[in-house]
């Protein structure tokens, strides 16, 4: 899985449209193997991003959990701590 795709479910405040679109873009880039499609493929690439973003938003809107919402700042700090350990020299 692409490391740039972050979990979006169960956060307070909820994931924004731009976060969902960014995740969709990363997914399409990974699957297609291209960070920037050719002009011939641009329309298909953009359509795929839009469709995946829409279905991702649908999924997030319909997921149910009993867990309390996660705090974005706390989760970001945990990620920074993991990165510091991973990339320590």
Secondary structure, 3 states (H helix, E strand, C coil): CCCCCCCCCCEECCCCHHHHHHHHHHHHHHHHCCCCCCCCCHHHHHHHHHHHHHHHHHHHHHCCCCCCCEEHHHHHHHHHHHHHHHCCC
